[in-house]
Every structure is written in C-alpha cells, then in structure tokens.
Amino acid sequence: MKRILFLCSANYYRSRFAEHWFNQLARLNRLPWTADSRGLLVGHWGDIGPISHYTVDRLKRCGVVMESDHRDPLPLTLEDLESSDLVVAVKEVEHRPMMAEQFPEWVDRIEYWHIDDLDCAEPEEALPQIESHVEALIEHLTLSEAA
C-alpha cells in the first residue's frame, strides 16, 4: 500500500478533508493507496478542536462515513515525510515558506496546490476545489497503477 500525505497549516480543515475524500475514492476505485494528513503550524491557534465542522459536513454530503472519534490535529514530522510516497501541500504561497523553514530539504520534493484557507475563501468554494483536485489525483494514480 502506497501512502499520500496531505499538508495544511492546522491539520484541521483542508488537509483533513483531502485525506478522507482521497481514502473514500481510493477504496471505491480499489487503488492501493492510503492518505493521511498533517499540519505545519498545529497548535498555533490554540485548542481549535479535532476537526472542522465544515470538513465533517461536506464529507457527510459526499457520502463519506466518518468514524465517531475524530483524532486531534497532528504536526508534520520528518518521519511522516520519509514514509510517504507522495506529499501534497494544499496552498503553495502559504506552505512553501513553512516547508522551507521547517524541512528545507523537502521544499522542492512535494507537490503544491492552490486552495485557500477560510481567511480567503468560503468552504463552499474551497472544499469543492479540493474534491476536484483529489478526483484528478485519483484518476492520475489509477492510470499510473494500470501502466
């Protein structure tokens, strides 16, 4: 089983949505990949809770069954990066500088998307963008696995 790791700032909203949506689609497509997620600034905003209600609500509307116990946000570690086959940070202008500061040797080894956080985009805009990006990624990986 290969592993993809989604990164955002708090590991509370965008990366968590990408993780669960990817895992749902990978299961449905019998793709031998699993997703996890981490944050680059976990704890920066204090105790914000385990997962955004926007994430949970959108996943429910997409038919994703969530486990009853949501884990707390997790900070990114070097071990996480080394154990992943693909790493995606959800917003380049936000996360590239954080990666450069925390894991400079990895800054150019990961993929960057351009999905805004709540300070720049409403969930009705950002989460469908993540859905589309994850769906395109699933299609790409499916084709790569078949080749």
Phi and psi in degrees as a GROMACS rama.xvg file:
@    title "Ramachandran Plot"
@    xaxis  label "Phi"
@    yaxis  label "Psi"
@TYPE xy
-89.8502  159.343  LYS-2
-126.08  131.298  ARG-3
-110.683  142.19  ILE-4
-121.944  123.463  LEU-5
-98.779  135.641  PHE-6
-118.976  140.299  LEU-7
-143.774  -165.206  CYS-8
-78.3993  -54.5334  SER-9
-100.73  -9.68992  ALA-10
55.122  46.8601  ASN-11
-130.595  -28.8038  TYR-12
-130.843  -78.2874  TYR-13
-68.3382  -51.5345  ARG-14
-65.8011  -33.132  SER-15
-68.9865  -39.1612  ARG-16
-62.8093  -47.3691  PHE-17
-59.0273  -42.2532  ALA-18
-58.2636  -53.2027  GLU-19
-70.4597  -38.2733  HIS-20
-66.1478  -43.3226  TRP-21
-59.3511  -48.4734  PHE-22
-61.5398  -38.1713  ASN-23
-61.563  -49.7339  GLN-24
-68.2837  -37.1122  LEU-25
-62.8309  -42.1083  ALA-26
-62.2928  -47.344  ARG-27
-62.5512  -32.4316  LEU-28
-96.0798  5.36937  ASN-29
51.3549  41.7186  ARG-30
-88.6409  128.491  LEU-31
-78.4572  52.253  PRO-32
-130.161  151.2  TRP-33
-134.162  148.972  THR-34
-113.356  151.04  ALA-35
-139.764  176.293  ASP-36
-148.468  155.122  SER-37
-146.347  168.653  ARG-38
-123.523  151.37  GLY-39
-92.6596  -15.4769  LEU-40
-135.472  38.6795  LEU-41
-58.446  131.904  VAL-42
91.9325  -12.7919  GLY-43
-59.8599  -34.1429  HIS-44
-100.288  15.864  TRP-45
81.5678  -160.11  GLY-46
-84.118  97.5057  ASP-47
-93.5676  -1.991  ILE-48
100.179  178.043  GLY-49
-77.2566  -38.5354  PRO-50
-159.992  145.375  ILE-51
-64.6422  138.699  SER-52
-66.3592  -26.5125  HIS-53
-63.3557  -40.9956  TYR-54
-64.434  -49.3761  THR-55
-61.3624  -45.4883  VAL-56
-62.3001  -44.4999  ASP-57
-67.1412  -40.6908  ARG-58
-61.7607  -41.0429  LEU-59
-61.0322  -43.5895  LYS-60
-64.2425  -26.7109  ARG-61
-86.3931  -1.28851  CYS-62
85.6766  15.495  GLY-63
-87.9248  123.007  VAL-64
-84.9707  121.195  VAL-65
-93.4339  144.524  MET-66
-65.9133  155.438  GLU-67
-72.689  -32.4757  SER-68
-99.7426  110.198  ASP-69
-86.9288  131.389  HIS-70
-73.22  158.057  ARG-71
-74.09  157.334  ASP-72
-56.2549  144.489  PRO-73
-119.278  136.94  LEU-74
-78.0198  149.311  PRO-75
-69.91  137.518  LEU-76
-123.74  163.385  THR-77
-61.0926  -38.4548  LEU-78
-59.523  -39.0998  GLU-79
-59.8152  -45.4671  ASP-80
-64.2425  -46.0186  LEU-81
-66.6068  -26.9534  GLU-82
-93.5311  7.20523  SER-83
-107.457  142.465  SER-84
-85.1439  -24.4059  ASP-85
-149.634  136.679  LEU-86
-125.346  130.677  VAL-87
-126.047  121.334  VAL-88
-95.1384  134.767  ALA-89
-78.7802  -14.2977  VAL-90
-146.846  110.921  LYS-91
-59.1853  -49.0682  GLU-92
-65.8024  -23.4372  VAL-93
-87.3896  -42.1508  GLU-94
-98.0654  -23.9341  HIS-95
-59.3536  -46.4923  ARG-96
-63.1578  -36.3084  PRO-97
-65.5496  -41.453  MET-98
-64.6604  -41.8158  MET-99
-60.8888  -35.9937  ALA-100
-77.2188  -42.779  GLU-101
-91.1623  -38.1201  GLN-102
-139.293  66.7543  PHE-103
-57.6135  -31.7116  PRO-104
-71.7736  -10.5122  GLU-105
-106.344  -7.88987  TRP-106
-56.1314  -36.0796  VAL-107
-101.875  8.75921  ASP-108
-104.042  3.20891  ARG-109
-119.231  163.183  ILE-110
-92.957  144.243  GLU-111
-120.886  134.626  TYR-112
-103.141  -173.657  TRP-113
-135.65  59.6354  HIS-114
-106.233  118.61  ILE-115
-70.055  152.699  ASP-116
-86.6655  -179.201  ASP-117
-61.1161  -21.8502  LEU-118
-73.79  -14.5702  ASP-119
-125.539  -16.28  CYS-120
-150.085  142.61  ALA-121
-73.0824  153.501  GLU-122
-56.5972  -31.9825  PRO-123
-65.4192  -18.1023  GLU-124
-98.309  -48.6648  GLU-125
-70.5442  -45.9313  ALA-126
-65.7737  -40.8435  LEU-127
-61.3252  -31.1898  PRO-128
-65.0831  -42.5012  GLN-129
-63.25  -43.6549  ILE-130
-52.8832  -50.1099  GLU-131
-62.3806  -43.2168  SER-132
-63.2977  -43.3572  HIS-133
-65.7941  -41.763  VAL-134
-60.9483  -42.2394  GLU-135
-64.6335  -39.2085  ALA-136
-64.2096  -44.1335  LEU-137
-58.9194  -44.1489  ILE-138
-61.8382  -44.9181  GLU-139
-61.3765  -47.3878  HIS-140
-66.0994  -36.444  LEU-141
-61.6118  -46.2729  THR-142
-64.8206  -39.6685  LEU-143
-65.23  -40.3286  SER-144
-66.3674  -33.4487  GLU-145
-75.5841  -24.0329  ALA-146
